[in-house]
Structures are given as C-alpha cells and as structure tokens.
C-alpha cells in the first residue's frame, strides 16, 4: 500500500540529481490516494523543502535513506492543521555553517497539526532539529521517538508557539 519515489516518480537517489520534484510528487500522490510515500535507500538531494500533508513518509532507515538539503531551507515542512502525519526512518542532513535566525534551515519545520509522529529520524548539520510550530499554528499530541539531533546550531527540538500535549522519548 505504498508508492515508491524511485520506481513510481523517477527520483534518482544518487546524491547528485535534484530529487525535490520527484519526492514531492510521490508525497502528494500518496496523500491523495491514501497510501504511504516510500523513499528507498539512497541519497536524495533537495533544493526546496518537502511539504508533508496528512500522509506517512517512510524511508528505508536512518542509515539507508538520506535527504540532503543543499541550501538554507528547511528539509521537511509539516503544514498540518487538525490532521496528522508520520515521518519515519530517514537521515535529514544539511549544509548549514552558521546560525541565521531569519533563514528557515531546520531539519523539520512548521506545525504538525494533531497527533503526528516522527520516529527513527536522524537530523544533523541544520540550524535546529525542529522548531515546532514555527509558522504560529498549534501542534498537539506530537510524538517524537527514537530520533537523533546532532551538530545543530540551535535546539534539537523546541516545543514552542502553542505546542501542547507533545512528547519526545528515546531520543538524543
């Protein structure tokens, strides 16, 4: 019950092609069809943030599926209100070399709606792992579990801007 970003949408996963459009098309189609957006093992270079609506985005594991940010942008943006999403088993890595608070160059960004889950994700070389609720909307019931936030210039995760009833477990 999944759509494959490589075989169905033409993502290369070779670390040199820009896979932004293929990954976003897979995510959008999975959401509209009620399926999982599967990103297989590989390194996926992105030049714009991936927008995650109410859908599951599943990688092959934080050691196998890498989404690589190549400019001062967020990697994954949740844009949910009263909906939930799940993101699992990815490495989100950036090339942030300094803290610029006017740039949106975090691993995860924006609000996660209600009851979203992020599990087994590794975020590094970004401004922060996730400044939850960055766009000002509320997040409630968010679960972050089994994640790693390393080599960031700011917080690993900051529950802010009205975030409530949310938990981080088994993460560092």
Secondary structure by P-SEA (a helix, b strand, c coil): ccccccccccccccccccaaaaaaaaaaaaaaacccccccbbbbbbcbbbbbccbbbbccccccbbbbbccccccbbbbcccbbbbbcbbbbbbbcccccccccccccccccccbbbbcbbbbcccccccccccccccccbbbbcbbbbccccccccccccccccccccccc
